Amino acid sequence: NTNVGTTVVPSTELTATDQDGDLLFYALSGLSPDTERVFSLAGVNFPALQLAQPLDYEKQPSMEYLLLARDTATPEERPSHTATATLTIHVVPADMRPPWFLPCAFTDGRICIHAQYRGAVPTKQVLSSPLTFEPGPVYAVDGDAAINEAITYSIIQGNTDDIFLIGKDTGNITMAKAIPEPKTFTLLVQAQQQVHTGSYSVTQVSIQAVAGQLYPPRFPQALYRGWLAPGTGANVAVRDAEDPDRELRLRAEDDDFPAGVPNSGLQYRITNSSAFRMSGETVLTNDTVGPPQVLYLEAEVFDTLTSERATTTVEVLIQDTKPSPPGPTSSAPSKTTQGSGAQTSPTSGSTPTRPTQDSLRPPSPG
């Protein structure tokens, strides 16, 4: 945030000496093309280094220049003597952006349109776990990634009867008491930087209290396809094979709750592998994954309100290249169930059908 025209290094620190007492002429050149015009000299005989263009820490955290001193006005004059020095400029990040609630609805790296969160809870019950929200947990980061200051959270409005609590350091929202009847709460949640406390953001968290638990949870897909590169370490989210730039999310639906609003009483887990675990709706590695292969995981959702369960299958492709989304007319690839050696492929000319849970689950060993 240094103003253009500011003297960054005074001439006293950059002036060369000449034992002949000649008038010295200076020239500055960037050692890479993108830095050429960011800094300049105050004058040809006055080597104070000045800022010529606004700085961008993300693009240019450091720059190098070559400073030349010459005892003639032009290099063609003879005799002409020169000396050079290298200048390295380190840009220090300034605290310019407030916290960002993630995921940003839009960001260009400089601004963030903050996420707004939606969730639902049952009436007449207190959930013991942190509430689940769409599009994800209430979470903010310092908008200045290079500073990455710690964030504290608070509910500043809308918490009628102190129903909800928020983790000061985590942003996790929990229930303190039951809600007697259907109602919608609109909370204003503030994320504030711990050191620069004047830097804060506010977002909206909508929570619907819904009566009745008539329907069990269900997964809208019998099969989810994920992808990881071989050798991926622990605590890494499985990517979505349909869109490898995104994390794979297993979101169960509950018809007791409004469409698009998650039931905060749902809990997820992987039942057939200790190498993976669930963190909310995402699948994480517990250990380093092995060489190229295809793994099949069983994911379970448990409704803490009704003790009902549902399962689905997650196919995890372990391969070096990002998978290509299947085309609308492409044939289904053959697959190998790990450990069985069996391969299955669709019959030529047959009409593909949606697989069931049992058809996708690999056979038990032996």
C-alpha positions in Angstrom: 0.0 0.0 0.0 3.0 2.3 -0.4 2.1 5.4 -2.4 3.5 5.8 -5.9 6.4 8.4 -5.9 7.6 7.4 -2.4 11.4 7.2 -2.0 12.1 3.6 -0.9 15.9 3.9 -0.7 17.5 7.3 -0.3 20.3 8.4 -2.6 22.8 8.4 0.2 22.6 4.6 0.4 23.0 4.2 -3.4 25.5 6.8 -4.4 28.8 5.5 -5.8 32.2 7.1 -5.1 34.7 8.2 -7.7 38.3 9.0 -6.7 38.6 11.4 -9.7 35.7 13.4 -8.5 33.8 13.0 -11.7 30.0 13.7 -12.0 28.4 10.3 -12.0 25.4 9.1 -14.1 23.1 6.3 -13.0 20.8 3.9 -14.8 18.5 1.3 -13.3 17.3 -1.9 -15.1 15.1 -4.7 -13.9 16.5 -8.2 -14.1 13.1 -9.6 -15.3 10.8 -7.8 -17.8 7.8 -7.7 -15.4 9.7 -5.6 -12.9 11.3 -3.1 -15.3 9.0 -0.2 -14.5 7.9 -0.8 -11.0 10.8 1.2 -9.5 12.8 4.1 -11.0 15.5 6.6 -10.1 14.7 10.1 -9.0 17.2 11.5 -11.5 20.1 10.5 -13.8 22.6 12.1 -11.3 20.4 11.4 -8.2 20.1 7.7 -7.5 17.2 7.7 -5.0 15.0 4.7 -5.6 11.4 5.6 -6.0 8.2 3.5 -6.4 6.8 4.1 -9.9 3.9 1.7 -9.9 1.5 0.2 -7.3 2.9 -2.9 -5.7 1.2 -6.3 -5.8 2.5 -8.7 -3.1 0.8 -11.8 -4.6 2.4 -11.3 -8.0 5.8 -9.8 -7.1 6.9 -10.5 -3.5 10.5 -9.7 -4.4 12.3 -8.0 -7.3 15.9 -7.6 -8.4 17.4 -4.6 -10.2 20.8 -3.8 -11.6 22.1 -0.3 -10.7 24.8 1.1 -13.0 27.1 4.1 -12.2 29.1 5.7 -15.0 31.5 8.6 -15.1 30.4 9.7 -18.6 27.0 10.9 -19.8 26.9 8.2 -22.5 28.7 4.8 -22.8 30.1 5.9 -26.1 32.4 8.5 -24.6 35.9 7.4 -24.0 37.4 6.7 -21.6 34.3 5.5 -19.7 34.3 3.7 -16.4 31.4 1.9 -14.8 30.4 0.1 -11.6 27.3 -2.0 -10.9 25.4 -3.2 -7.9 22.4 -5.5 -7.5 19.4 -4.3 -5.6 16.9 -6.8 -4.1 13.6 -5.4 -3.0 11.4 -7.4 -0.7 7.7 -6.4 -0.6 6.1 -6.7 2.8 2.4 -7.6 2.8 0.1 -4.9 4.2 -3.1 -5.6 6.2 -5.5 -4.4 3.5 -8.3 -6.9 3.4 -10.9 -8.0 6.0 -11.6 -11.7 6.9 -13.3 -13.7 4.1 -16.1 -16.2 4.9 -15.5 -19.3 2.7 -16.3 -20.5 0.2 -16.4 -17.1 -1.6 -19.4 -16.8 -3.9 -16.9 -14.8 -6.1 -13.3 -13.9 -5.8 -10.6 -12.5 -8.0 -7.9 -12.9 -5.4 -8.5 -9.3 -4.2 -12.1 -9.3 -3.1 -14.5 -12.0 -1.8 -18.3 -12.0 -1.9 -18.8 -13.8 1.4 -20.6 -17.1 1.8 -24.0 -17.1 3.5 -24.9 -20.3 5.4 -28.1 -22.3 5.7 -29.0 -25.1 8.0 -31.9 -26.8 9.8 -32.4 -28.4 13.2 -35.4 -30.3 14.7 -37.7 -28.8 17.2 -37.8 -30.0 20.8 -34.3 -31.6 20.7 -30.8 -30.4 21.4 -28.1 -31.6 18.9 -24.8 -32.4 20.6 -22.6 -32.0 17.6 -21.8 -28.8 15.7 -24.5 -27.9 13.2 -24.1 -28.6 9.5 -24.6 -25.9 6.9 -24.7 -25.3 3.2 -22.4 -24.5 1.4 -20.1 -25.6 4.2 -19.0 -24.9 7.8 -18.9 -21.3 9.1 -15.3 -20.5 8.5 -13.3 -17.4 7.7 -9.7 -16.7 6.8 -7.6 -13.5 6.7 -8.2 -11.9 3.3 -4.4 -11.1 3.3 -3.2 -14.7 2.8 0.4 -13.7 3.4 -0.4 -12.4 6.9 -3.0 -15.1 7.7 -4.0 -13.6 11.1 -6.0 -15.7 13.4 -9.8 -15.2 13.4 -12.3 -15.0 16.3 -16.1 -15.5 15.8 -19.1 -14.1 17.6 -22.9 -13.9 17.1 -23.8 -10.2 17.1 -27.5 -10.4 16.2 -30.5 -12.7 15.9 -29.7 -15.2 18.6 -33.2 -15.1 20.2 -33.3 -16.6 23.7 -29.6 -17.5 23.4 -30.5 -20.8 21.6 -27.1 -21.0 19.8 -23.5 -20.9 20.8 -20.5 -20.3 18.5 -16.9 -21.4 19.1 -14.8 -18.3 19.5 -11.8 -19.9 17.7 -13.5 -22.4 15.4 -16.8 -20.9 14.2 -18.6 -24.1 15.0 -22.3 -23.3 15.9 -23.9 -25.6 18.5 -27.3 -25.6 20.3 -27.6 -24.5 24.0 -31.3 -25.4 24.3 -34.2 -26.9 22.4 -36.5 -24.9 20.1 -40.2 -25.5 21.1 -41.8 -24.9 17.8 -40.9 -24.3 14.1 -39.1 -21.1 13.6 -36.4 -19.5 11.4 -33.4 -17.8 13.0 -31.3 -15.3 11.0 -28.0 -14.9 12.8 -25.4 -12.3 12.0 -22.0 -13.8 12.6 -18.8 -11.6 12.9 -15.3 -12.8 12.0 -12.7 -10.5 13.5 -8.9 -10.5 13.2 -7.3 -11.2 16.6 -4.5 -8.5 16.3 -5.9 -5.9 13.9 -9.3 -6.0 15.7 -10.7 -3.2 13.5 -10.6 -5.6 10.5 -13.8 -7.7 10.5 -16.5 -9.1 8.3 -20.1 -10.1 9.0 -22.2 -12.7 7.3 -25.7 -14.2 7.6 -26.5 -17.7 9.0 -30.1 -18.9 8.5 -31.2 -21.8 10.7 -34.7 -23.4 10.3 -36.3 -25.3 13.2 -38.4 -28.1 11.6 -41.0 -30.2 13.3 -41.4 -34.0 12.7 -39.0 -36.8 11.6 -41.0 -38.8 9.1 -38.5 -39.8 6.5 -35.1 -41.5 6.8 -32.0 -40.0 5.3 -30.9 -41.2 1.8 -28.1 -40.6 -0.6 -29.3 -39.3 -4.0 -26.6 -41.4 -5.7 -25.8 -45.1 -5.4 -22.2 -44.5 -6.6 -19.9 -41.5 -6.1 -16.7 -41.3 -8.1 -13.6 -39.8 -6.5 -9.9 -39.4 -7.6 -6.5 -39.1 -5.9 -3.0 -39.1 -7.2 -0.7 -42.1 -6.2 1.3 -41.3 -3.0 -1.2 -38.7 -1.7 -0.5 -38.1 2.0 -2.8 -38.1 5.0 -5.5 -35.5 5.7 -6.1 -34.8 2.0 -9.7 -34.6 0.6 -10.7 -37.0 -2.2 -11.4 -35.0 -5.3 -14.5 -35.3 -7.4 -13.8 -37.4 -10.5 -16.4 -35.5 -12.4 -14.7 -32.2 -11.6 -11.2 -33.0 -10.1 -10.7 -29.3 -9.2 -13.3 -29.7 -6.5 -13.6 -31.9 -3.4 -16.0 -34.8 -3.5 -18.9 -34.2 -1.2 -21.4 -36.9 -0.1 -24.5 -35.0 0.8 -27.4 -37.1 2.1 -30.9 -35.8 1.7 -33.7 -35.8 4.3 -37.2 -35.1 3.1 -38.2 -33.9 6.6 -36.1 -30.8 5.8 -36.5 -28.1 3.1 -34.8 -28.8 -0.2 -31.2 -27.6 -0.3 -31.1 -27.2 3.5 -29.0 -29.9 5.3 -30.2 -31.7 8.3 -27.7 -30.8 11.0 -28.4 -34.1 12.8 -26.7 -36.2 10.1 -23.3 -37.7 10.8 -21.1 -39.5 8.2 -18.5 -42.2 8.4 -16.5 -44.7 6.3 -17.4 -48.2 7.4 -15.1 -50.6 5.5 -11.7 -48.9 5.5 -9.4 -47.3 8.2 -7.4 -45.6 5.4 -10.2 -43.0 4.9 -12.5 -41.1 7.2 -15.3 -38.6 6.8 -15.0 -34.9 7.8 -18.6 -33.7 7.5 -19.5 -34.4 3.9 -16.0 -34.8 2.6 -13.8 -37.9 2.4 -10.3 -37.5 3.8 -7.2 -39.8 3.7 -6.0 -41.2 7.0 -2.7 -42.4 5.5 -0.6 -42.2 2.3 -2.4 -43.9 -0.6 -0.7 -46.6 -2.6 0.0 -47.1 -6.3 -2.6 -46.9 -9.1 -5.6 -48.9 -8.3 -9.4 -48.6 -7.8 -10.8 -48.6 -4.2 -14.4 -49.1 -3.1 -15.5 -47.5 0.1 -18.8 -47.7 1.9 -20.0 -44.4 3.3 -22.8 -44.3 5.9 -25.0 -41.5 7.1 -26.5 -41.7 10.5 -29.5 -39.6 11.6 -28.9 -38.8 15.3 -32.5 -37.7 15.6 -34.1 -41.0 14.5 -31.2 -43.5 14.6 -31.8 -44.3 11.0 -29.0 -45.1 8.6 -28.3 -45.1 4.8 -25.2 -46.2 2.8 -23.6 -45.5 -0.5 -20.5 -46.6 -2.4 -17.5 -44.4 -3.2 -15.3 -45.4 -6.0 -11.8 -43.9 -5.6 -9.6 -43.9 -8.6 -5.9 -43.8 -7.7 -4.1 -42.7 -10.9 -1.6 -40.1 -12.0 -3.8 -38.2 -14.4 -7.0 -36.4 -13.6 -9.9 -38.4 -14.8 -12.0 -37.2 -17.7 -15.8 -36.9 -17.0 -17.7 -39.6 -18.9 -19.2 -38.4 -22.1 -22.9 -38.8 -22.8 -22.4 -41.5 -25.3 -19.3 -43.2 -24.0 -19.4 -46.8 -22.8 -18.9 -47.6 -19.2 -15.3 -48.7 -18.5 -14.5 -52.1 -17.1 -13.5 -52.2 -13.5 -11.5 -54.4 -11.2 -12.5 -55.0 -7.7 -9.4 -54.8 -5.5 -8.3 -58.2 -4.3 -10.8 -60.2 -6.4 -9.3 -60.0 -9.8 -12.8 -60.1 -11.3 -13.6 -57.7 -14.1 -17.1 -56.7 -15.3 -18.1 -54.7 -18.3 -21.4 -53.9 -19.9 -22.6 -56.2 -22.7 -22.2 -54.6 -26.1 -25.4 -52.9 -27.2 -27.1 -53.2 -23.8 -28.9 -50.3 -22.2 -27.0 -49.1 -19.1 -29.0 -49.1 -15.9 -28.4 -47.3 -12.7 -26.3 -49.5 -10.4 -27.7 -50.6 -7.0 -25.8 -50.5 -3.7 -25.2 -54.3 -3.7 -24.0 -54.5 -7.3 -21.3 -51.9 -6.6 -20.1 -53.2 -3.3 -17.0 -55.5 -3.8 -17.4 -59.1 -2.7 -16.2 -60.1 0.7 -12.7 -61.7 0.8 -12.8 -65.5 0.5 
